[in-house]
Amino acid sequence: MLGALGGCGLGDVANIPAPNEKQPRGIRRIEDWMMAHILYPEYIEEVFKLQSDVMLKNLEMYRQAVGDRIQLVWISGTDFGTQNGEFIRPELFRELYKPYYAKVNQWVHQNTGWKMFYHSCGSIVGFLDDFVDMGVDALNPVQLSAKGMDARMLKDKYGDKLTFWGGGVDTQQTLPYGTPEEVRKQVLERLEILSRGGGYVFNFIHNVVAKTPVENLMAAFDAVREFNGR
């Protein structure tokens, strides 16, 4: 069972208040927040320190409430990747983000039997060594359509280090716009690659978008049953 805590999404732009407001201005636009990493790193570190300290307190209470009734816990939903690359340089991630994530992950590993679940969209291949090093166990949504996120490479290099939770079918193109046969083919291909040796949880790459044909959804689920029946 997954514990949906998710309070340590450091730098998650989804938490920026009123990003399109013009008056009053501050660090509100996404661009302003990203530039603050270079212009005001000490501010970023103070925000992350406070956020991770709060997360550690919440984790203590969460452990008291759920104990061993969960197997993994969702820690962060920050998207670090775009379609074509990471939002920030890996060096900047290691300086500003990694120490706080590692601190939170270490507490969980030392004080519970839970595994760590992180969500991050886009091309994040440049961060995966760091994700492993800082204690991430399960990665979602595995956006294989993003640059550098090749399924075979990910499985070969990280299959014994990360559980891939997603990547089962592309929700940007294949699922909403493909034919049922194209959906079936992609699901079977992804399962063949990502489930090899275990360490895989089937899921779509992200949310199912509006007007996705029901036939395509059924084709995806039928393909999973077909694969499991082999």
N, C-alpha and C positions, 0 to 999 in steps of 0.2 A: 504494500500500500504506500502511496506517495503522500507525504505531508506537504501541503501547499503553503509554505511560509513566505518565501520570496522577498524578505525584507532587506536583502543586501545587494540589490541591483545598483551597484555603484555606478554613477554617471549615466544612469538610464534617462535618455532624453524624454521619455514618456512622462517623467515626473517634473519636467520643467513647467512652471505655472504660466499659463497664458502666453505661449510662444509667439503668437501673432499680434499681441497688444503693442500699440505704438506709444501710448502714454499711460502710466510712466514706463520708461525703459529701464532695463538693467540687464542682467544675464538672463534673458528670456528667449531670444531666438536660439535655435539649435546651433547656428554658426557662432554666436557669441559664446555659448557654452564650450564648443570645441576649441575656440581660440583662447579661452581662459586657461586651458591646459598649458599653453606656452606663456601667456601673459601673467597669469596669477597662480602658479603651481602651489604656492603656500596656502592659498585659499582652497584649492581643490583638496589638498591633503587634510586640511581641517574638517572639511565636509565629510570626507571619507572616514576620518578617524571617529567623528561623532556617529556616523551611520553604522560603522562596524561595531562600535561599543554598544549602541542600542540593540543591534542584532544579537550580540552575545548575551545580553540580558534577556531578550525575547526567547532565545534558544533555551536558556535555563528554564524559563517558565513553560516553554513548549515541551521540553523533556519531562517535566513534572506532570503535564497534562496527558501526554500520549504515550510516554515510555517506549516500550518495544512493540507497540501496536502498529508502527510504521516501519518500512524497510529502507526508505530513502526520503530525503527532504529537499524540496526545491529552495535553493539559496538565492539565485540571481537570474533575472530575465533581461539583463542589459544586452542590447544588440551591438556587437563590436565590429560587424562587417557590413559593407555595402555589396552591391552586385559584383563589383570588380576589385575589391580589396578591403583592407582593414580601415576603420575610421581614423586610427592613430598609429604611429610607429610602434613596433613591438618594444623598442627601448623605453618609450614613454609609458607603455602599459606596465612594464616591469618596475618602473620607478614609482608610479602613482597608484596603480591598482593592485598589483600582485601581492605586496606585503599585507594588505588588509584582507584580501580574499584568503590568503594563506593562513592568516591568524584565525579567521572564522572557521575555515575547513579543518584546521588542526584541532580546534576545540571540539568539533563534532566527532572527529575520528577518535579523539582521546576519551570522550565522555559518553559516547553512544555507540551503538552498532549500526547506525544509519549510513547509507551511501549518499554522496553528494550529487544533486541534479542541477545542471546549469542549462539555461536557454540562451542561445545567441544566434541570430540570423546572419546570413551573408557569408562572405568569404573571410573565414577566420583561421585559415590554415597556418598563417604566420604566428598564431597565438597558441596552437595546440600543444606544443612542447611545454609551454608555461602553464597551461591548464592542467596537464598531467602532473607537473612538478608541484603545483599548489594544491593538489589533492582532489581535483574534480574526478568523479566516477562515471557519471552519465551525461551525455551531451545531446541536446535537442536544439533545433529541429533537423539538423544535418542538411543544409541547403545545398544539394549537389549541383544545382543549376548555377551557383555562383562560381566565379573564377577560381581555379585551383582546387576546388572541392571535388576531386575525382573519387568515386566510390572505391575503386580497387586500391588506389593509393592509400586512402584513409584506413581501409580495413587492413591492408598489409602492414602499415606503419604503426597504427594505433589500436588495432583490433584486440590486442592483449592488454591494453592500458585503459581504454575507454569503452563503455557501453554506448552504442549509438541508438538513440531513441528518436526515430523519425526517418526521413529520407526515402520513405516507401514509394511515394509518387509525387511528382511535381505539381504543386497547386497553383502555379502561375500560368502554365501553358497546357500540360498534358491532361490534367484532371478536368479543368473547365472547358477546354477547347478541342481535345482529342476525341477520337472514336473510342467506343468500349474496348475494341481489340487493341488499340494503342495503349490504353490504360492497363489492360491485362498484361501486355507484353512488358511494359515498364515495371510493373509491380513484381512480376516473376523474375526479371533481371536483377532488380534491387535486392530481392530476398535471397537470390542465389549468391550474390556477392556479400551482402552485409551479415547474413545469418551464419556464414561459414564458421564453424567452431564455437558458435554461441556468442553471447555478448551483444545481442540485438533485440530491440523491442520495436515491432512494426508500428508505424504511424505515418500519416501524411507529413509532408514537409512543413505545412503550416495550416492555418484555418482554411476551411472550404469556402470559396468565394461565392457570392450570389449568382444565381442562374446556372450553377454547375448541374449538368444533366443527371437526373437520378440514375439513369442507365450506367453512367460512368462510375458513380459511387458503388453501385451493385457490382460492376465489373471488378473494381478494386477488392471488395470484400470476397467475391467469388475466387479471385486469383489467390488470395491468402489461403482460403480453404483448399484450393487446388494444390498449392505448394505444400501445405501441411499434410495432405493426403498421399503424397508421393512415397 
